[in-house]
């Protein structure tokens, strides 16, 4: 599997190993399979190149002149989580294999490398990466559908509202919603809540217009027993009960 069809951009493969002969063998074999291959003799030269354009798969030697292979895998996964790493080494041990997998490597294989095995591992790594990307896309689409189920509209005027909701929702900040009574401000607030990082927390709505200033303060911040006439028990405020979620006022 190289790309998604005859017109697709070739998958980018990096070979990071200080053995020049091995790099040439792997590059020649993989290029015949239609992959775009680049080779690197050190971890730092690879990282510099990957910063410009990430790779789909990196074949990483465990012992490099400048970096430990496990350290390099950790750095790769931290900067480009979608890049799959296959560790190759002539110094195999159970401990190093476990460390590689814990660092985020897709697989671990020993030298001398078998070209057919490498091709098979790359195909499996690409399939797994594609499935994860598809899952993220589907989760995002489902979450967006969940977030806007009660706001109906296909007009050109409502589309900027939908776009703004999706833009604001991921940001952890206060949001001011303006509009006349009955225009759907609470629906928009719920949509922002459902699409944001606080979606699993409570959504608390409170109409300040129906209360005096003193009662608003009591509702928002709570009160202790006996704080005022009629306060027969301690009561937590809406801001506290809505912690971790959204409070719509």
N, C-alpha and C positions, 0 to 999 in steps of 0.2 A: 504494500500500500504506500504509494508515494504521491502525496497530494490527494486531490479529490476527483481527478479525471485528467484527460489528455491536455486540457488547457490550464490545469492547476499549476501553481508555483511549486517547484521541487522542494521537498523537505530539506532543511539545512542540517547537516551533520558535522560535528566537530570531532577531530581526533586529537587528543591532548596526550602526547607521549614523546619522550626524548629519544626513542629508538626510530631513527629516520627510515630504516628499511620497513619496519612494521607500519609506519604512517603511510608510506607509499603503497604498500600492498593493500591496506584497508581502503585508501582513497581510490585506487584504481578499480577495486572490486565494487565499491559502493557507487562510484560514478557510472559504472556500466548498468547499475540498477536504476539509474535516473535521479540519484540524490545529488544535491549540491554539497560538496565536501570541502572543508578547509582543515589544514593540519597545523598544529602548534607544538613547539618544543618545550614550552614552559607554561605554567598556570597563569602567570601575569599577562603574557601576550594574549592568551585566550580571553581572559577577563576584559582586557582592553577592547578586543574585537567584539565580544558579546555585548558590551555596553552600547555599542553602536547599533547592533542588530542581533537579537537573541537567536539562539539555535534551538532546533526542535529536539535534537538528541546530542549528548556529549559523551564520547568514549574517553574515559579518564584513567590514566595510569596511576596506580597507587603511590608510586615513588617518583616524584618529579624533582628536577634540580632546584627549584625555588619554593615549592609548596608541597605539603603532604596532600595526597589525593583525597583523603576524607575531609580535610580542611577546605579543599577546593569544591567538593560536592556541596558542603554546607553553605559556602558562599554563593554557589550557583543557584541553589534552591531558595536562598534568601532573596536574591535579586530577580530571579526569573523562575517562579514556581512551576511553570509549564514546561520548562526544559527538563527532559528525562536524562538521567545520568546512568551510564553503565560503567562500572569500575572494572578495569582489567589489570592483572598483576602477575608477576612471576614469583611473588613471595606470598603465597596464599596461606591463610590461617583462619580458623573458625572465628577468632576474636576480630580480625580485620574485616571479615565478611559481615559480622554482626554490626560493627561500627559503621560500615558503609551503608547498610540498610537503614540503620537508625538515623544516619545523616540525610537520608532521603533518596539514596540510589535506587534505581529501578531493579538492577540486577548486578551480580558480581560474578566474574568469570576469570579463569586462570590462563596464563600463557603456557605453551604456545596457543594462540587463539585459533579457533576453527572458524573459517570464514562463513560457512553455512550457519553456524550457531550465532555469529554476530548479526548476520542478516535477519535471522529469525527473531532475535531479541529486539532489534531495531523496529521491526514490523509490529511486534507486540507492544513495545513502548509507545509507538505512534498511535496505535489503536486505543490504548488506555488514555493517552492524552486527549485524543479526539472525543472519547466518551465523556471525560470530565468537562471539557469545554461545552459539549452539548448539554450535559446535566446542568451546568451553571446557567446556560442560556435559557433552558426550559424553566429552571427555578425562578429566574428573574421574570420571565414572561408570566408564569403562574402567580408570582407575588404581585405583579402589576395588575393582573386581572382581579386578584383578591382585593387589592387596594382601592379599585375604582368600580365596584359592582353597582353602587347605588347612584352614581353620577351618570346620567344618560345624556348623550348629545353627540352629534356628528358634524355640527356646523363649524365653519371656519373660526367663528368667534370663541368657541369652547376649547379648541385645540391648544391655544397658548396656555389656558388654565391647566389642562392636563400636563403639558410640558413643564410648567412651573412647579406643579405638585411633585413630579418625578425628580426635578432638579433640587428642590428644597428638602425632600424627605430624607435623603442620606445624611444631611448636615445636622449635627446636634446643636441646635440654636433655638432661640425664641422666634416665633413667626407671628406677624401681624396680619390678620385677615380683615379686609374692609369690604363692606357691602350692606345694602339695605336689609331690613328684617325680611326673612323668608327667601333670601337668594341662595341659601345652601352653604353658609359658612361652616356649620358643624359637619356637613358631609365632606367638605374639603379638609377640615381638621382631622376627621377620622381616616380619610385617604392618606394624608401625610403620616399619621400614626401607623397605619397598616403597612406602609411601604418603608418605614424607617427602622433604625436599629432597635427602637423601643417597642416594636410591634408585640412582643410577648408580655409587656407590662400592661398595667391597667390604663384605660382611657376614661378620664373623669371630666364630665361636662358640668359647668355651673353657670347659671344665669344671674349675673351680678345685678341686673336691673330690677330684680324682684325683692331686694333686701336693702336695709339701711347700711350705712358705712360701718357701724359697730358690728352688725350681724355678719357682714361680709368678712370682716377681719376674723371673727370667731369661726366662721365656716372654713376660711382658708388656712388659718394657723392653729385652730383648735383652742381649747381652753381647759383650765383646771377646775375641779369641782369648787363651787362657791365663788368663782371669779366675778360673777355678776348675778343679779336676781334671776332665778330660774335655772342657773347652772347647777343642776343637782348631781352631775357626774362628770368626770374627766372625759374629754372627747378629743380625738386626734383630728387634725385639720385635713382638708382635701389635698393640700400640697404634700403632706406626709403620706397619705393613703395612695396618692398617685405617683409616689417615688418609683423611678425606674420606668415610668410610662409617660403619658401625656396628660396635661391638665388644660382643658379648653374653657376659657372664661369669656 
